[in-house]
Amino acid sequence: MLYYIGDFLLTTFGKGNNPVGRLLTSNAVLIVLALYVGFSLTRYILPLFFSRLPSDRGREFTLSKEA
């Protein structure tokens, strides 16, 4: 979706005056943005749901229960 926003900005304001539109149409920039957003969401939002995640209940099925 960011690619289409960048394309819209380029067609609306022109290529020379709009560096944000050029950045949003770059695949490398979009990949880096996706990595940072995915990491941030995982790092800061996932701990909020720890109470709903399953806990380890497979101990009774292992070879040695103490391990």
ChimeraX attribute file (.defattr): number of C-alpha atoms within 10 A of each C-alpha:
attribute: neighborCount
match mode: 1-to-1
recipient: residues
	/A:1	7
	/A:2	13
	/A:3	16
	/A:4	12
	/A:5	14
	/A:6	20
	/A:7	18
	/A:8	14
	/A:9	19
	/A:10	20
	/A:11	12
	/A:12	11
	/A:13	11
	/A:14	14
	/A:15	14
	/A:16	9
	/A:17	10
	/A:18	15
	/A:19	13
	/A:20	13
	/A:21	24
	/A:22	18
	/A:23	16
	/A:24	21
	/A:25	19
	/A:26	13
	/A:27	11
	/A:28	11
	/A:29	13
	/A:30	15
	/A:31	11
	/A:32	11
	/A:33	13
	/A:34	12
	/A:35	12
	/A:36	12
	/A:37	12
	/A:38	11
	/A:39	12
	/A:40	12
	/A:41	12
	/A:42	11
	/A:43	11
	/A:44	9
	/A:45	11
	/A:46	11
	/A:47	11
	/A:48	9
	/A:49	8
	/A:50	10
	/A:51	8
	/A:52	7
	/A:53	9
	/A:54	7
	/A:55	8
	/A:56	6
	/A:57	7
	/A:58	8
	/A:59	11
	/A:60	9
	/A:61	8
	/A:62	9
	/A:63	8
	/A:64	8
	/A:65	9
	/A:66	7
	/A:67	6
